[in-house]
Amino acid sequence: MYKVLIWIALVALGILAVKTQFLTSSTFGPFKEGCMQAEGTTEARCDCLAKYVHKHFSDNEVKLIMGGKISDPDFRFKVDEVVRTGSNACAAE
């Protein structure tokens, strides 16, 4: 029985290590800070918008968005749509 518990603990530790090392976003904090610079925003609203945007785009895409380096018109339209929808959803909360 104790071997099963040890295996469960090892698997849980492995999952925790992978999650903290590879699944954390390096752009979440900077995106939220940039949002907070806008007039009339709250921390809760920026947190909500950052989560919404990161749910729809990868870290690399968020870096492009924050850097203003979007050249594809279709991707720009998608970004505008996601930000607009996310802003409306977060304002309703």
N, C-alpha and C positions, 0 to 999 in steps of 0.2 A: 504494500500500500504506500509506503513512504517513497518508493521509487517513482510512483505515479505523481506524487506531489512534487518531487524534485524536478521531473520532466515538465510539469505544468509551470513551475516557477522559472525554469530555464527558457521555455517558450515565451512566457510573459516578459521576461527580461530582454529577450531578443527582439520582441515586437516593440518594446519601449525604446530600445536602442535605435532601431531602424526609424521609428517615428520621430524621435528627437533629432536624429542626424540628417535624415533625408527628406522628411515630409514637412518640415517647417518652412515657412515662407520668409525670404530675406527682404521682400518688398512690402510686407504688411505694415510694418512700423513707419517707414518713410511715406507710404501712401496715406496712412492715417494722419501723419503730421502735416502733410500737404493739404489735406482736407480741412484740418483744424485752422489753417491760415485764412480760410475763406470767412468772410463776415457773416455773422448770424448762425454759425454752426455750433453744435454741441458735441461733446465727446461721444455720447451714445450714438448720435446720428452718423458721425464719421466712422465709428467702429462698425456699425451696421453696414454702411456703404463699402467699407474695406472688405468685410466678409463677403458681401454680395459680388463685388468685382473679382475677388480672388476665387470665388466659386466658378466664375465663367471664363477666367483667363489664367494662363500659366504665369509663373514668375517672369519668364523672359518677355512675354507679351505685356505684362504690367510695367516692366522696365521700359519697353518701347513707348507705352502710353505716357508714362511719367516724363520721359525724355522728349516727347513730342516728335518722335521719329516714325510716324505712321505714314507710309507712302501709298499703300493700297487703299483705294476709295471704298471698296467693299468692307475691309477691316475697319476703316474709320467709321463707316455707317454702323457696323456692329457695335463698336465701342460707344458711339453716341447713344445707341438704343439701350445698351446695357446700363450705362451710367444714368440715363434718364429714368429707366424703369426702376433701377436700384434706388435712386434719389426719391422717387415717388413712394416706393415701398417703405423706405426708412423714415420718411416724413409722416407716414400714417401710423407708425408705431408709437 
